[in-house]
Structures are given as C-alpha cells and as structure tokens.
Amino acid sequence: MTKPRTLALAVAAALAAATLTPAPAAAVDQRVGVGPGFYVAHRPPRPGAWLVVVLHSRGHDWREPAAQGWSALADTKGFTAVYPSSPDGSWNAGLCCPPASTLGRDDGLWLARVLADAKARYRPRYVAVAGVSNGAMMAEALVHRRPWLTGRVAVWAGAPEMTGGASPWAGRLLVLHGAGDTTVPWAGTPSAAWCSCAIRPAQATRTFLPAARVAGYLLGGYGHAPPTWWPARAWAFLSAP
C-alpha cells in the first residue's frame, strides 16, 4: 500500500510538472524597425520554412494585407508573413505611385533591407513576395531591379511600372487582374487621373521580365479590389513545388 506521504509527494510533483509545461505557442505580431521605417511580422504558432512579404496598396499600411486574410492564412499554413509599411502609404515602383514616385524615393533599396533583416531574424528556407495594386507594381519592380531577392512573386491588380530595360529575373510570377478594374486597367491608360501617371498594360510585364515564367489571368466579375480568396490562391502558387 502506498503511504499517504509518498502519495502526497507524487501528486505535488505531478502538479508541479503540469505547471512547468509551456502552453501551446500562439500567433504573434512583431514590429521591427529598419532604418527610417518598420515592418510587422506575423509569426504563426508553428512557423515553417516559408516567409512571404506582402506589400500593401496605395493609401494603406501594413494592416491592409493582415485584414485581407494573410495573417489567418499564415496561421493555417505555417509561414511567416512580413508586412512592410510605407511611410506615406505609397511605393515608388517607377511611373507610379505618388507621393513616393514624385519624391524619387528608393523603396526598392529599403525593401531589400527589410528582406535581409527578416531573413536573418527568422531564418526561412524560402522567400516569396506578393502585392496588391501599387504593392503589386512594387513587387514586380523589386525583382526587376534586384532579381536575387526572390524567385516567386504573386500580384493582384498590378502593372509593370518599373524603369529601365529588360531584367534577367527568371522566377515565377502569378498575375491576377479583374476585368472590370478601372483604377489600374488591364489594358493600361496613358494618364490615370488618380495618380496623374501612365499605367502600362499588365501584359507588358513580359517586356521587362522576359525570362520570367508568367501565369497571367484576366478574371471576369472582378474589379480593382482583391477577392477574399486572393491570399489562398497566391500562396498556392508561391509554395508550389
């Protein structure tokens, strides 16, 4: 028969062990300063091998992609989502968009620093970039000028606004565009009133990224705003073998 004192000690030890067992990890948003700006990294409960940088559209900040469902998807799929935040809600992708393009700010250089910091901090095996609207333009411009940063990009409602000639970037690019988009038309426009700038046709991407493997889709029934399934579709493309 077990003595009462021995039993009491065993129960106490079990309770202590239960107390010391860490609770399951929870998702967390980490704000990280890089130079004059910052990014927010959404770390899922069980981070995997992927890190996805998601660029917001003009007039928004890091909270936009999180609200679009990227954080929830990261929790499900296990990738780290990184949301750089523009200081004025715009990215200088070349021809578009003001005020960043008017200022001539080198957002590509800053985003390269963000990527370097995030890679050193979270140590992913794979890196991808996604973006919407002005963020989509910036994603294309980023790999156009710095092709070594990533080999996988997915964009919604973008346009090839980069400056310079053809780039050697030979990565995989998903281009999704709503047929009813009048803000960044698929066919482009010589002068968009909202930015006082030219918007190149989305199809012209191949002129600037001729070595890229581009999968482009013009989707009926959609306009400029991305649908709720956009993050999941982008992730499926970015993470495919």
C-alpha positions in Angstrom: 0.0 0.0 0.0 1.3 3.5 -0.8 1.9 5.6 2.2 -0.1 8.9 2.4 3.1 11.0 2.5 4.5 9.2 -0.6 1.2 9.7 -2.4 1.1 13.4 -1.5 4.6 13.9 -2.8 3.8 12.2 -6.1 0.7 14.4 -6.5 2.7 17.5 -5.7 5.3 16.5 -8.3 2.7 15.9 -10.9 1.1 19.3 -10.3 4.5 21.0 -10.5 5.3 19.3 -13.8 1.9 20.4 -15.2 2.6 23.9 -14.1 6.0 24.0 -15.8 4.7 22.6 -19.1 4.6 25.5 -21.6 1.3 26.4 -23.1 0.9 25.9 -26.9 2.6 28.7 -28.9 0.3 31.5 -30.0 0.5 33.6 -33.2 2.2 37.0 -32.6 2.7 40.2 -34.5 6.2 41.7 -34.1 7.0 45.3 -35.1 10.6 45.6 -36.4 12.3 48.9 -37.2 14.5 49.0 -40.3 16.2 52.4 -41.0 13.6 55.1 -41.2 10.7 52.7 -41.4 9.3 49.4 -40.0 7.6 46.2 -40.9 5.3 43.9 -38.9 6.0 40.2 -39.0 3.1 37.8 -38.3 4.6 34.7 -36.7 2.2 31.7 -36.7 2.0 29.3 -33.8 4.3 26.8 -35.6 6.5 28.7 -38.1 7.6 26.6 -41.1 10.1 27.1 -43.9 8.4 29.9 -45.8 8.5 33.7 -45.4 6.1 35.8 -47.5 6.5 39.6 -47.9 3.1 41.2 -48.7 3.1 44.8 -49.9 0.0 47.0 -49.3 -1.7 49.2 -51.8 -1.6 53.0 -52.1 -3.2 54.8 -49.3 -2.9 52.0 -46.8 -0.3 50.5 -44.4 0.8 47.1 -43.0 -2.7 46.5 -41.6 -4.3 46.0 -45.1 -2.8 42.6 -46.0 -3.5 41.4 -42.5 -7.1 42.4 -42.9 -7.2 40.7 -46.3 -6.6 37.4 -44.7 -2.8 36.9 -44.9 -2.3 36.5 -41.2 -5.1 33.9 -40.8 -3.7 32.0 -43.8 -0.2 32.2 -42.3 -1.6 30.6 -39.1 -3.1 27.8 -41.1 -0.2 27.1 -43.5 2.6 27.9 -41.1 4.5 30.6 -43.0 5.8 33.9 -41.6 4.0 36.9 -43.2 6.0 40.1 -43.3 4.2 43.4 -43.9 6.4 46.4 -44.7 4.7 49.7 -44.1 5.3 52.7 -46.3 5.9 56.0 -44.5 3.3 57.8 -46.7 1.1 55.0 -48.0 2.8 54.7 -51.4 5.5 52.8 -53.1 7.9 54.2 -55.8 7.6 51.5 -58.5 8.8 53.8 -61.2 6.0 55.5 -63.1 3.7 55.1 -60.1 2.8 56.0 -57.4 2.9 59.4 -55.8 4.0 60.8 -53.5 6.8 58.2 -53.4 7.4 58.3 -57.2 7.3 62.1 -57.2 9.9 62.2 -54.4 12.1 59.7 -56.2 12.4 57.6 -53.0 14.3 54.3 -53.4 11.7 52.0 -51.8 13.4 49.0 -53.5 16.5 49.6 -51.5 14.6 49.8 -48.3 12.6 46.7 -49.1 15.8 44.8 -49.8 16.9 45.8 -46.3 13.6 44.6 -44.9 14.1 41.2 -46.6 17.7 41.0 -45.3 16.6 41.7 -41.7 13.6 39.3 -41.8 15.8 36.5 -43.3 18.4 37.0 -40.6 15.8 37.2 -37.9 13.5 34.3 -38.8 15.8 32.1 -41.0 13.4 30.9 -43.6 14.4 28.4 -46.3 12.1 30.0 -48.9 11.1 33.6 -49.6 8.3 35.0 -51.7 6.8 38.4 -52.4 3.1 39.3 -53.0 1.3 42.6 -53.5 -1.9 44.4 -54.5 -2.3 47.4 -56.8 0.7 49.8 -56.0 2.1 47.0 -53.9 1.9 44.7 -56.9 3.7 47.3 -59.0 6.4 47.5 -56.4 6.7 43.7 -56.2 7.4 43.5 -59.9 9.8 46.5 -59.8 11.6 44.9 -56.8 12.6 41.7 -58.6 13.2 43.7 -61.9 16.0 45.7 -60.3 17.1 43.1 -57.7 16.5 39.7 -59.2 18.4 37.8 -56.5 15.9 38.7 -53.7 13.3 36.0 -54.5 12.2 33.7 -57.3 8.5 33.8 -56.6 6.1 36.7 -56.9 2.3 36.9 -57.0 0.3 40.1 -57.7 -3.2 41.3 -57.9 -4.2 44.5 -60.0 -0.7 45.4 -60.8 1.2 46.9 -63.8 4.8 46.9 -64.9 5.7 50.5 -63.9 9.4 49.8 -63.5 12.0 51.9 -65.3 14.9 50.6 -67.3 15.2 47.8 -69.8 14.8 44.0 -69.6 15.7 42.3 -66.4 17.4 38.8 -66.1 14.9 37.8 -63.4 13.8 34.2 -64.3 11.4 33.5 -61.4 7.8 32.5 -61.3 5.2 35.3 -61.5 1.4 35.0 -60.9 -0.5 37.9 -62.4 -4.2 38.2 -61.4 -6.4 41.1 -62.7 -10.0 41.9 -62.5 -11.6 42.5 -66.0 -13.7 45.3 -64.5 -10.7 47.2 -63.0 -10.9 50.9 -63.9 -8.3 52.0 -61.4 -5.4 50.0 -62.9 -6.9 48.8 -66.2 -5.6 45.6 -67.6 -5.1 47.4 -70.9 -3.4 50.4 -69.2 -4.0 54.1 -69.7 -1.8 57.0 -70.8 -3.0 59.1 -67.9 -4.7 57.9 -64.8 -6.4 60.8 -63.0 -5.9 59.3 -59.5 -2.1 59.3 -59.9 -1.5 61.7 -62.8 0.7 59.0 -64.2 0.7 56.5 -67.1 -0.3 52.9 -66.3 1.2 50.3 -68.6 -0.8 47.3 -69.8 -0.4 44.4 -67.5 0.6 42.3 -70.5 3.7 44.5 -70.9 5.3 42.7 -67.9 6.9 40.2 -70.3 8.7 43.1 -71.9 10.5 43.9 -68.7 10.8 40.4 -67.3 11.3 38.3 -70.5 12.9 35.4 -68.7 10.1 35.1 -66.1 7.6 32.2 -66.1 4.4 34.3 -66.1 1.0 32.9 -65.4 -1.5 35.6 -66.2 -5.3 35.6 -65.7 -7.9 38.3 -66.6 -10.9 37.5 -64.4 -14.4 38.4 -65.3 -16.7 39.6 -62.5 -13.9 41.3 -60.5 -12.7 44.9 -60.2 -9.8 46.5 -58.6 -10.2 45.2 -55.0 -8.9 41.7 -54.4 -11.4 38.9 -53.6 -11.3 37.1 -50.3 -9.7 34.1 -52.0 -6.7 36.1 -53.2 -4.3 35.2 -50.3 -5.0 31.5 -50.6 -4.6 31.5 -54.4 -1.4 33.4 -54.2 0.0 31.1 -51.5 -0.9 28.0 -53.6 1.2 29.4 -56.5 4.1 30.7 -54.4 4.5 27.5 -52.4 4.0 25.0 -55.3 7.0 22.7 -56.0 
